[in-house]
Amino acid sequence: MLVFSSLSELRGWRAQQTTNPIALVPTMGNLHQGHLQLVKRAQQATSQVVVSIFVNPMQFAANEDLDRYPRTFAEDCAALEALGVTAVFAPTVEDVYPRGVANQTSVTVPEISDILCGASRPGHFRGVATIVCKLFNMVQPDIAVFGQKDYQQLQVIRLMTADLSMPVDIIGEPTERADDGLALSSRNGYLSTAERAQAPFIYLLLQDLAKLLKQGVSAGEVEQRGLAALTEQGFRPDYLSVRRQQDLQPVAATDTELVILLAAYLGNTRLIDNLCLQR
Ligand code: AMP
């Protein structure tokens, strides 16, 4: 497995790749089975898979967990090598933002970036869209794989790719869960034992709420019941919302492709999850 720790090394290799399509799996490292599932999906599409590992400072606000975000580079590389990944790209912050984050030219995907997670994390999706745009320009992939776990992020990236006519096929891969239903996430490591035992409630709730929607209960009623249930179970909900899948706008009576999205704090840890359904 090749390991590129600078943009120039990556570019030198990329210039020689002229035959097989290249797939990119962008990550912030601390890899778990969810990330590895994205890698396997990429490997179904092509033999040339590049995994980027970069904890992107531009998508963290000053009060967020950038400094304590888990970094496990050696273990990540071992897991990727075992899967037969072609290359890991792990650039430095200086390589990615040579003029500093504050001076960085940025990509903003309007409307979708300011709602839901974007409302509570101002600037977050601008940071995400910018780093993904830069990674696309650096790696020049034909395909890129993202997780549905971060559903709003996936839709932001789909819109950016379409709006800017980027020649990259975006694949969204279903959420990988622990046996008890909790969506795998690097941030689950922040949970105490008691919180970890409580956390699977989120997925049970999403499944119950999906049933209600299919039975014809209105989106507003489902949101109210969901928020009340989260609070009752000791979560501090940030939002719980029923939206249409494509653009995450509020549902109209005629919409059939829906997604329930939520973000909630358990102690100091902010957990997100979502469930897609048809009604
Ligand atoms: P992150 O390292 O958290 O930025 O995530 C990198 C990629 O892995 C993103 O496309 C995420 O959506 C995806 N991902 C994270 N957790 C999961 C999961 N449990 N199942 C599927 N994909 C995931």
Residues whose N, C-alpha, C, O or C-beta is under 5 A from the ligand:
A	BS01	AMP	P26 T27 M28 G29 G34 H35 V145 F146 G147 Q148 K149 D150 E173 P174 T175 E176 A183 L184 S185
